Structure formats: structure tokens, C-alpha cells
Amino acid sequence: MSRLRSQDKLKSILKDYFVCLSSPLAWCTSVGPAEILRALGFNVYFPENHGALLGASRTAGKYIPRAHQAGYDDEICSYLTADIGAYLMGETPLSQAYGLPSIPRPDLIVFNTNQCREVAEWFGFFGREFGCPVVGIMPPRHITEVSQADIDNVVGQFEKAIKIGGEIMGRPLDYGRLKETVALSKQGAVLWREVLETARKAPSPLTFWDGTILMAPIVMLRGTQVCVDFYQEMLDELRQLMNAKQAAVPDEQVRLFWEGMPIWGRLRALSDLFAENHAAVVASTYCNSWVFDCFNPEDPLRSMAEAYTRVFINRSEDAKLGILRELLDNYHIDGIVFHDSKTCFNNTNSRFNLPGRLQKATGVPSLTIDGDLNDLRFFSEGQVRTKIETFVELLKTLKQ
């Protein structure tokens, strides 16, 4: 997964980002109103990224039991338990990676429950620990269509966050700056979509495993020129690979869709497993969650409200079915792998017969594997390997 020049560039970008996380600092959920916070003048930190880092570094297993000891259940979000556990133990992988003595102290915490209710409890814990204001954006959940009333609801909540953020900064929001920030977010999101869409070509120059790493700027640096420049350079690189017919998976024979959270502690192992079986995992709703076509700098608050409420994880089962049907068709998918993540109910989409409904609607076969985003106690290496290899062989047979 390190074959792209863009990954080397990303390392220096992330180092610059982390070493500059100084006050005034706001914490934000990954699909939260970062544009508002940046326009107010805050640096922005994303605890979910820290949770993923704990998983990818395979240190989450050390910290999750500490959160359980503090009273957090073993079946709630393992981002939450890993992050809180690490804090309680006074440790962070940011120290070794970037020289930070600890996670950065917030002046303001903002969360959006478009992802899950757990973020309210997670961010609320840290609000109490650091004694800073916590603002929750709570849009309507599990909706099929986003109505104007839904947008009005969220805009009103944004305005509350703006008021509190302005009081902390000692100045009101500059709406001209907000428009500029949303414009940059729009550019970054469009480029990110174009990056992901290079995988529509067979053989694909990009995999889901690449995307889980390369998505960092659209999450953490959304609304900045750094993000826009990174994805423009990345897109140029991928187009060069496409023109040279260089495939991410040599001898690509099967094209797969990954539905659900990554298994952060097994990214490399799973990437290698699929590649060994000549199967390219070319798309996901996870990486597409940061494609915000709704952003409009001329109407920043309403367009943000629509974009952040329309995110896949916040939609009804019927809406998810429609979104998946379109993605499977666009990426010429042979099979779909659903990840049933033990501690992430909200982004596990295999529990209400969506795999069956999707196969009936599209004819695309599916496989469900058990695991978790961070807690590897719920993941069986041998069982998953057998399931995936059997599934891929079935798909190859069906294509003959």
C-alpha cells in the first residue's frame, strides 16, 4: 500500500498538521462543521482520526480495557473506548509519530450525531475533563430524503455553534471567510471524488486500502488549500498510472466493494490477501462519505447542512439501497463484502437484510465477515481468510 508517491507526500503534510495544533483549538467530528471552525479562526483536531490511528498502530487493544474499567461497555464504539482508554493512561501514538506530548487541549468541542450517538458521550467525556464548551449538532437521523425543514433545523444548530465559537474567539464569524473555506472544501471534495473514480477503470490504479490512508486530508484538512493541492497532485499521479495501464492489483480478475468500517489493525493483511487472490477492492461507501457535492460557497450554511445530513451513514435502509445500487453499477462490481463491525452498529449495514435486498435488486453476490474497526478480539484471521478466498473463487467461477 505504499506504491504511490502521494503517500510519501502525505507523511510530510500530516506532520505539519499535527505540530501546528495549537490554541485556539477546536475538536470536531470527522463529518462535522469544520468549515465553520476554520472560518472562526480555530485550528481543528479530529478525535476519530486519533481513534483510527490507535487501531492502525495496533495499540487499541492496550487501551480499550482501561475504558472498560472506567465503566464503558465492551460493545460500544471502539474508537471511543480506545481513545478514552489511551487518555486515561496518559499515552498517544502522536508522541512517537510527531513528538506531541499528549493529545491537544481543546478550547471548544463540536460534534455531529449524523454518524452516531456515541460521539455525544465520547466528546462529552472530554468536555468534562478539559472544562470547555461542548456543542452538539443533532440532525434528523435515518432519513430517506433530506427536506428543507431538516436543513433549517441543522442551520439553526450551526448558528448556535457559531455564536459560542465567536464568544470564545472574541469576534463574530466573518461570513466572507466562511464562503472561502466552503469553496475550498468543495474543491477538495470534488477532487477526492475524482480520485476515487479513477478506480472505475479496469484494471484499477487505486484500491479501497489506498483510499483509507489517502483520505486523511479530506477529513482533517477539509477547507484548506493544502487539501486541494494534495488531491490535484494525487489525481495527476493516478491518471499517469491509468495511461500506463499500471494496476493496483496485478492480474485483476475480480472487482469488489467493501461496505462498512475498515478493520484498521488488519489493513495490510487484508490488502495482501485480496491481492494474492487477484481481487481488487475498488470502492466503498466509507471513502465516499467525504464526497460533498452539495457544498455551495454562495450559500454556505444551508449547503453544509444538506451535505452533512445526506451522508450515507445517516440515511434510511431504502436510501442506502439506492446509493449502493448506483455505486455497484458505476464501479462494475462483481461482489460486495459487508463488514459486520461488532462495536460500530451505526456503520454496519448487514443486519437488516440489506445484503439480500441488494443482491435481489442487482444480482451482485455478497459476503459478510465479522470483525471490528479497532477491537481485534472480534476478528478471526483464519475464518476471514477462508471466507474471502471461497467467495473470490465463487466470483471467478460466475464470471467464466
N, C-alpha and C positions, 0 to 999 in steps of 0.2 A: 504493500500500500504506500510505498514511498517513491514510486517511479516518476511522479510528477514534479516538475520544477516548482510548481505552485506551493507544494508542501514545504519546501525549503524556505520560500519567501514567507509563508505563514508563520514559521517559527519566530522570525525577527519581528513581525507585526504583533504577535501575541506578547512577546517580551516587552515591547514598547508600551503596549496597552496596560499590562499589569504593573509595571514600575511607575506608571503615571496615575495610579488610582489613589489620588489624594483628595482631601476635603476641599471644596464641598462635594460630598459623595452621596449618591442615591443608589439604593438597591432596587432591582426591578426583575419581575418575572420575564422569561425569555420571549413570551408573546404579550408583553405589556407595553405601555406607552412610553417607550424610551425616547421618542422624539420630543415629547413634552419636557422630559427631564433634561435632555441635552439643550433644548432651546432656553430653558431656565438658567442654564449655566452649570449644571451638575456634571461631574464625572459619573459614569454609570457602571455598576457591578452586577453580575448575574449569578446568584447562588446556584441555579440549575446547572450552569456550566461547571461550577465547583463540584457539584454532585456527580456530574458525568466524569470529571477528572478523577475523582475518588474511585469511580468504577473502572475507568480505563487503566489507572495505575494499579489496580487490583489491591488497593488498601481499604476499600469499603468494608470488607469482612472484618477488619480490625476494629472499626468504629461503630458498626451497626449494633453490636451487643451493648455498647455503652449507652446508646439511646434507649434500648430496651430496659436497661437498669433504671433509667430515668423516668420510665413509665410509658414509653411509646411502644405501641403494639408491633408484633413482628410481621403483620400483614399490611401495614400501611407503607406508603411510598418510601422506597429505599434510598432515593435521593435525600429525602428529609432525614431519615434515621442515620444515614452515613454522614451527612453534613452536620447535624446536631451532635452526633457522637464525636466527630473529629474536633468540633469546637470545645466540647466538654473535656476532651483530653488535651486541648491546647496544641493541636497539630494541624498541619495543612501541607499538601504537596506543593503549594505555591512557594514554600520556603526553599525547597531543593531546586525547583524549576526556575524560579525568578528572584530568589533572595528576599521574599517578603517574610517578615517575622510572624505574621498572622493574617487572617482574612481582614480586609479593610473595614474600618469602623464607619457605619452609615450615619448620615445626618437626617436622612429620610428613607423610608421603606415603602415601596409601592408594589402591590401585587394585582394580578388579574385572574379571576377564577374561571376564565374561558378554558383553562386547561384542567383544573380540578379544584376541589375544596381544600385539599391538603396544603396548598400554598398559603392559605389563610392561617392555618395552625403553625406551619413552618416559619413564615415571616413574622407571625405574631410572637413566637418564642424569642426571636432575635430583637424585636421591638422592645420587649420587656428587658432583655439582657442589656441592651445598649441605651435604653431610656430615650428613644427617639420616636417621632410620629410615624404611625403606620396607616397608610391609606389603601383601602381595598376597592378595586373596580370589580363589580359583580354583575356581569351581563346576563341576560336570559340564557338558559342552558338547553342543550339537546334540541335545537330548533331546526326545522326543515328549511324555512325561508326566513331571511332577515328582513323585518319590517321597518318602516320609518319610525314606528313607536319604539322598537328595540334600539335603533340608532340614537333617538332622542334621549332614551334612558341612559345610554353609555356616555353620551356627550355631557349630560348633566354631572355624571360622576367624574369625568375628566376635568370639568370646571372646578370641582371641589379639590381635586389634586393640584390643579394649577394655583388655586388660592393658597393652599397650605405650603406648596413649594415656594411661591413668591414671598410668603411671610418669612420662611427660613432664609431665603437669599437676600431679603431686604429690598426687593424690587419686583415690579409686576412682569409678567411674561411679555416678551417682545414678539408679537404675532408675525412680524416680518421674518424674524429669525426662525420661528416655528415653520413658516412656509418653506424657508430654505432647507431646514432639516428634513421635512417631509419630502421635498423634492429629491434630496439625496437618498432618502430611504426608498423612494420609488425607483430611482435609477439602479440602486443596488439590488432591489428585489427583481427587477426586470432582467438584469444581467444574471442573477442567480438562477432564474427560471431558464434562461438561455443556456447556461452551463449545464443544468440538469437535462435539458432537452437534447444535448449532444448525444445522450445515451439512447435516443430513439433510433439512431443509426446502428445497423448491424454490419460488422461487429462493433460493439460499443467501446468508445475510448475511456469510459468512466463507469464506475460501479457505485452501488449504494455504500460500500465500505469506504471508498474515497470520499463520498459526499458527507458522511458522518464527521469526518475530520475537517473537510474544507468548508463546511457550513459555519464555522466559528465566526467569521466576520459579519455575516448577515444576522447573526444572533447578537453578538457582543459589540459590534461597531456599526450597527444599522444607523443611518442618518449622518454618516461621515464620508468625506472624500476618500479616506483610506479604504473603506469598504468598496466603493465604486471602482477605484483604480485596481484593487486586487482582482475583482471579478472580471474586469475588462482584460487584464493580462492573462488570467486563467482561461477565459473564453478563447483568446487568441491561441494559447497553447493547445487547447483541446481541438480546435479547428485544424491546426497543423497536424495533430495526430490522426484526425479523421481523413485528411487529404493523403496522408502517408499510409492509410489503412492499418494503423497500429492499434491492436485490440487490447483492452484491459485484461481480458481473459483469452489467452491463446487458444485457437481452435474452438471458438464459441459455438456451442451446439444447442444450448437451451437458454432461454431468456426468462428470468424470474422477477417477481415483485415481492418485496419484503413489506409486510404490513404489521406495524406496531413499533415498539421501542427497540433500539439497539440493545444488544447484550454487551455492555461496554467492556467487560473484562475478557471477552472472547472475540473481539473484532478480528484480530489477526488470524486466530484459529479457524473461524468461520469463513473468512475471506479465502484462506488457503484451501479449505475443504470444498467449497463450491468450485474454485478454480481447478482443483485436481480432477473434478468430475465434469469439466468443460461447461460449467453452468455460470452464466453471468447474471448477477443480481443487479438489474439496471434501473430500478425505480422504487419509490416508496412514498407513502403519504407523509412520513416523518420529515424527510428533507423538503418536501413540497410545502410544509407548513409555514415556511418563511417566504413564500411567493405571494406578495401582496399586490394584486392587480388593482385593488380599489384605491390605493393612495392617490390623492389629488391635492397638490400644494395650494391650489386656489380655494380649497375647502378642507383645511387640514383636520379639524376636529371630527367632522362628520365622516370624512373618508377613513380616518383612523378607526373610528368607532365601528364602521362597517367591516373594515379589513380584519380587525381583531375579534369581531363577533362571528365572522364567517369561517374562522379557522376550523379545519377538519375535525379536530378533537371535540369541538363544541357543537357538532351537528347531530341531527337525529339519524337513526339507522337508515331511513329511506334516503336522506341526503347523502349519507356515506356511500350507499349502494350506487347512486348516480355518479358520484365523484370517482369511485373505483372503476366503474364500467368504462368511463372515459379514459382514465389513465391506462388501464389494461389494453385498450384499443390503440391508444397513441404510442405506446412503447412496445407493441407487438409481443405481448407476454404469453408464454407457454404455460406457466404455472405460478401460483401465489403461495407464499409461506406466511402464515399467520403466527406471530409470536404471542403466546399467552403469557403475559408478564405477571408473575404472582402478586407483586406489590403495586402494580400500576393498573388498577381496574379501569381507569378512565381512558387509557390509550391501549386497551386490549379489546379488539373488535371481533373476537371469535366466539363470544359467549351467548349471543342472541341469534344464532343461525345465519349470520351474515355470510360465512363461507358457503353454506348451502344455497342461499338465495343468489349469491353472486355466480356460483357455478351454473345454476339453472338459467340465469339471465345471459351468461356469456359463453358457457361451455368450457371455461378455464378451470382445470382441476386445482385443488388446494390441499395444503398440508398444514396442520397445526402442531407447533412444538412448544414444550413447556420451558420456562426459564424466568429470567428477571433482568431488569435494567442494571442492577448493582449487586444484588444478593445471590451469589453463585451457589448457595446451598440449594437453590431451587432448579439448578441446571445440571443435567446428566450428560456428560460429554459422549459417552458411548451410545446412549439411547438416541441422542440427537443425530449423531453421525449415521447410525443405521437408518433412521427415518429419512434423512436427507438423501442419502445415497440411493435408497429404494425409490424415493419419489422422483429423483432425477432420471433414474433408469426407466421408470414408467413413462415419463415425459418424452424421453428419446424414442421409446417404442411407439408412442402415439404419433410422433412426427414422421415415422417411416412410411 
